[in-house]
Amino acid sequence: MKIKCIKPRFFKYAIIFIFLAVFLLVLCDGKISRTIIEISSIEAKERANEAINEAIASSISEMNLEAADFFIYNSENTYSADMLLINNLSSKISRYISDYMQEKSRLKTEIPIGMLTGIDMLSNMGPNLNIYVKPAGAVNINTKSQVISAGINQVNYKIYFDVEIESKIVMPFKEQSVMFQKEILIVDSVIKGSVPDAYFNADQK
């Protein structure tokens, strides 16, 4: 029985083929990862936006709040913001968002393999990749206030919540963090009287 010798040229071609295969795999993996991240980021931001809207609406409703509740009448016909109430509302909204995001983290986002090709005809074809959006870190809420003169002995008082939510996209063999930020106008009210100078253009945290 004769044993055929493998020519050195075969090894040369084999090595070239392996390097090309690895190069294409890395190139495709980068492109696929970017596509998955882009698609999943949209889902993560939509979920965060939904969580913020529901948290604010539910919290204000449960606390039975009206615009007038956010102000304290002081002596000499002046008003100041009720920071205790504002902080309590902020904490409640933060907890609601955290619970909402944690509950939704069990849901999976299914992305068809064909969608990763970027070809419309193939976008719904192939098996699905299961992607999960999970909360990452605490919900940050900063309170901002703005006071604008609205005429003689009247001021327009605005209170904003600047909400930041960090989510983590969990995909096969990789994770990616996504930050979502939204500024929400909580109070926009014209009140009679004056406001102490210390509250003009003040940011409260």
N, C-alpha and C positions, 0 to 999 in steps of 0.2 A: 504494500500500500504506500503510495507516494503522498507526501505532505507538500501541499502547494505553499510556496512562500508568498507572503503578502508584500507587495511592492511598496517601497517608501512613498511613492506618489499617492497611494491610497490614503496613507496617514496624513499627508499634506492636505488633500481634499477634505478629509474627515475633520481635521482641525479647523480649516476655513469654514466648513459648514456649521460646526458647533459655535464658533465665534459669531457668525452671522445670525444663527438662531437665537443666541443669547442677546445679541444687540437688538434684534427685532422684538423679542419678548419684553425687554426693558422699555423700549420705545413705545410699544403698544400698551404696556402696563401703565406707563405714565399718562398716556392719552386717555385710557379707560378710567384711571383714577380721577383725572380732572373732570371727566364727563360725569362720573358718579357723584363727585363732590358738588358740581354745579346743580345737578338735579336734586340732590338731597338737601342742599342749602336752601333751595326754594321751599321745600317741604318744612324744613326747620324754622325758617322765618315766618311762614304762614301759621305754623303751630304756635310760635311765640306771640305773634300778633293777636291771634285768637285768644290765647291765655290772658294777655293784658286786657283786652276789651272785656272779656267775661269777668275777670277779677275786679275791675273797677266798677262795672255796672252792678255786680252782685254785692260788693262791699258797701257801696253807697246805699243800695236798696236795703240791705240788712241793718245798717246803722241808721236808716231813715233820715238821711242828711239832706239839708237844703243849703243854698248858698249862704244865707244869713248865719248858719251855724258855725261858719268858719271864722267869724269875727267876734271880737270882744269889745263892748262899748266901755270906754274909759271916761274919766272926768273931762270936763271942758270940751265936750262934743268931739272926742277923738276915738278912733278905732285902731285895734291891733289884731293881728292874726292869732287865732287860737292854735298855737303850735302843738299843744298836747293832743288836740283832736286830729290835727294834720298828721302827727307822728303815729297815732293809733291807726288811722286810716292807711297810712303807708305800710305799716307792719302787717295789717290784715291783708292788703293787696299782695304783698310779698309772699305771705304764707299761701295764699290762694294760688298764685302763679306756680310756686314750687310744687304744691300738691297736684295741680293740673298737669304740669310737665312730667312729673313722676308717673302719673296714671297713664298718660299718653305714650310713655316710653316703651310700654309693652306692645304697642302697635308697630307692625313692620310695614315698610314701604317697599313694594315690589317693583323692580325695574327690569323690564324685558331686555335680554341680551342684545336683541336687534336694535334697541334704542341707542346703544353705545356706538354703533357704526356711523350714526349721523345721517343715515339714508332713510328717508320717510317711508319707503315701501317696506322696510325691514323693522320699523320702529316697534311693532307689536309682536314680533316673531321671536321664537326661541324660549328657553327656560328663563325663569326670573331670578334676579339677585335680590336677596333679602337685606334691606338696609334698616337700621334702627337709629332713631334720634333720641338721645338721652340727655338729661340735665347734667350740666358740669359746673359746679360751684354755686354760690349763693346768688339770689336775685338782688341786684343793687338798684335802689330808688333814691334819687336826689330830689329834694323839693326846691323849687324856684318861685320867687314872687316878684311881681311887677306892679308898680303903682303909677298911674298916669292921670294927670289932671283932666277932669271931664266937665269943667265949667266952674262957676262960682260956688264955692263950698261943696264941691262934689269931686269924687275920685273914682277912677275905674281900677278896681283891684283884680289882679289875675294871679292864680296859683297854678303852677305846672308840676307834674311829676315826670322826671326824666328817668325812664326805666331801661335797665340793661339786663339782658338775659344771655348767658353763655350756654350753648348746647354742644353736644358731642355727637358727631356722625360716626356710627359704628358700621363698617363695611367689612367684607372678607379680607382679612390680613392687614387691615389698616384702620386708623381712627383719625378724625379731623375735627378741630374745634371751630365753631361758628359763633360770632357775636352778633346779637340783635339789639338795636337801640331805638327807642321811640319816646318822643316827648308828647305828653298828654295834658291838655288844658282841663284842669279840674274845676276851677272857679273863674268866672268872668262876670263880675258884678259891679254895678255903679252904686256907690253908697254916699249918703249925705254926711257931711262933716269932714274933718281932716284926719290925716294919718300921721302918727309920730315920725319924725325925720329918720329915725333909725330903721324904719321898715321900707324906706324908699330904695328900690333897686337892690334889695337884700336877697341873697341866696341862703336858704336854710337847708341844712343836711340833717 
